[in-house]
C-alpha cells in the first residue's frame, strides 16, 4: 500500500551533509559512530614531571623519583 504524499515524504532521502558536525574532536568511524574511548584520557599512560602540575594550593619545588618505582620523575609539591 503506497500511502499519501505526506506519509511518503517522511521517508524521503535526507542529504548526508545536513547532520554533519564540523570541528568535532572525534572522527566518524566506518559505521558512522563517534567513539570517544579511542581518543583521550584512556590512552593516558600516567603522570610524570613533564606532563603534569601540582594540585590547587600546592607549588612545585622540584622533582623527585616516582614512588611507584617506574624510573620516571614526578613533581615535588608542597602546600602553599
NORQUIZI-V793098 format. One record per pair of residues at least 6 apart in sequence whose ideal C-beta (glycine too) atoms are under 6 Angstrom apart, sorted by the first residue. I is the first residue (numbers start at 0). J is the second residue. D is the distance in whole Angstrom. If there is no record, write none. Layout:
I/J/D
I/J/D
This chain:
25/33/4
25/35/5
25/38/6
27/33/6
28/34/6
47/71/4
47/73/6
48/62/5
48/72/5
48/73/6
48/74/5
53/59/5
53/74/6
53/76/4
56/79/6
57/76/4
57/78/6
58/79/5
59/74/5
59/76/6
60/75/5
60/77/5
61/75/5
62/72/4
62/75/6
63/75/4
65/71/5
65/73/5
